[in-house]
Amino acid sequence: MLNDLTISDILAMQKELHDFHDPEGTKWTPLKPSGAHNYLLYMIEEVGEAIAIMKKKGDSSIMEDTAVRAHFVEELGDVLMYYSAVLLSYGITPEEFSTIFYEKHQRNIGRDFHREYEEK
């Protein structure tokens, strides 16, 4: 069992899944820019499924009931799978994503969101 997945692991696993189920590239939405919108839509659907668990089962069930928690985490995993398909569709590398994510974090860590929204 893995303790932690890297972005590289996630992208490789998603590519493996896609290639396994569609080796000829004719059945699944292609991992190309033209197919990325479909993956975003599927991702949003999975976010909705996670939200439904939150609404129907509640926070305490997610925290305390192992079956509910497993289902919730599975839905979040589906979100990440479709998100990674978007990254693959646009050829975004783990290094490119990591650099941008880190830079965005650095900008956000120095921001005062309360002050910014009060000024608007």
C-alpha positions as CSV (number, residue, x, y, z in Angstrom):
1,M,0.0,0.0,0.0
2,L,1.2,3.5,-0.9
3,N,1.6,6.1,1.8
4,D,1.6,9.0,-0.6
5,L,1.1,9.5,-4.3
6,T,3.0,12.1,-6.2
7,I,1.6,14.1,-9.1
8,S,3.8,11.9,-11.4
9,D,2.2,8.8,-9.9
10,I,-1.3,10.1,-10.4
11,L,-0.7,11.2,-14.0
12,A,1.0,7.9,-14.9
13,M,-1.9,5.9,-13.3
14,Q,-4.5,7.9,-15.2
15,K,-2.7,7.4,-18.4
16,E,-2.4,3.7,-17.7
17,L,-6.1,3.4,-17.0
18,H,-7.0,5.3,-20.2
19,D,-4.6,3.2,-22.3
20,F,-5.8,-0.1,-20.7
21,H,-9.5,0.6,-21.4
22,D,-9.0,2.3,-24.8
23,P,-5.8,1.0,-26.4
24,E,-6.9,2.1,-29.9
25,G,-8.0,5.5,-28.7
26,T,-11.5,5.2,-30.1
27,K,-13.8,4.5,-27.1
28,W,-12.9,7.0,-24.4
29,T,-12.7,10.8,-24.7
30,P,-9.1,11.5,-26.0
31,L,-6.5,12.8,-23.7
32,K,-6.2,15.9,-25.9
33,P,-7.2,19.5,-25.5
34,S,-10.4,18.8,-27.5
35,G,-11.5,16.3,-24.8
36,A,-10.5,18.2,-21.7
37,H,-14.0,19.9,-21.3
38,N,-15.6,16.4,-21.0
39,Y,-13.2,15.5,-18.2
40,L,-14.0,18.8,-16.4
41,L,-17.7,18.0,-16.7
42,Y,-17.2,14.5,-15.3
43,M,-15.1,16.0,-12.5
44,I,-17.8,18.4,-11.6
45,E,-20.3,15.4,-11.5
46,E,-18.0,13.6,-9.0
47,V,-17.7,16.8,-6.9
48,G,-21.5,16.7,-6.8
49,E,-21.5,13.1,-5.6
50,A,-19.1,14.1,-2.8
51,I,-21.4,17.0,-1.9
52,A,-24.3,14.6,-1.8
53,I,-22.6,12.4,0.7
54,M,-21.9,15.5,2.8
55,K,-25.5,16.6,2.7
56,K,-27.1,13.2,3.2
57,K,-24.7,11.7,5.7
58,G,-23.2,14.7,7.4
59,D,-19.8,15.6,8.7
60,S,-19.9,13.3,11.7
61,S,-20.7,10.2,9.6
62,I,-17.8,11.1,7.3
63,M,-15.5,11.3,10.3
64,E,-16.8,8.3,12.3
65,D,-18.5,5.8,10.0
66,T,-15.8,3.9,8.0
67,A,-18.1,2.9,5.2
68,V,-19.4,6.5,4.7
69,R,-15.8,7.8,4.9
70,A,-14.5,5.2,2.4
71,H,-17.3,6.2,-0.1
72,F,-16.6,9.9,0.4
73,V,-12.8,9.4,-0.1
74,E,-13.6,7.3,-3.2
75,E,-15.6,10.2,-4.7
76,L,-12.8,12.6,-4.0
77,G,-10.5,10.1,-5.7
78,D,-12.7,10.2,-8.7
79,V,-12.5,14.0,-8.7
80,L,-8.7,13.7,-8.8
81,M,-8.8,11.1,-11.6
82,Y,-10.8,13.4,-13.8
83,Y,-8.7,16.4,-12.8
84,S,-5.5,14.5,-13.8
85,A,-7.1,13.6,-17.1
86,V,-7.5,17.4,-17.7
87,L,-3.8,17.9,-16.9
88,L,-2.9,15.0,-19.3
89,S,-5.1,16.4,-22.0
90,Y,-3.2,19.7,-22.0
91,G,0.2,18.0,-21.6
92,I,0.7,19.7,-18.2
93,T,3.7,18.0,-16.6
94,P,4.1,17.3,-12.9
95,E,7.0,19.8,-12.8
96,E,5.0,22.6,-14.5
97,F,2.0,22.0,-12.2
98,S,4.2,21.9,-9.1
99,T,6.0,25.1,-10.0
100,I,2.7,27.0,-10.6
101,F,1.1,25.6,-7.5
102,Y,4.1,26.5,-5.4
103,E,4.2,30.1,-6.8
104,K,0.5,30.5,-6.2
105,H,0.9,29.3,-2.7
106,Q,3.7,31.8,-2.1
107,R,1.5,34.6,-3.4
108,N,-1.5,33.5,-1.3
109,I,0.5,33.0,1.9
110,G,1.4,36.7,1.8
111,R,-2.1,38.0,1.0
112,D,-4.6,39.5,3.4
113,F,-7.9,38.2,2.0
114,H,-10.1,39.9,4.5
115,R,-8.6,43.3,3.7
116,E,-8.8,42.7,0.0
117,Y,-12.5,41.8,0.1
118,E,-13.3,44.7,2.4
119,E,-11.8,47.1,-0.1
120,K,-14.0,45.8,-2.9
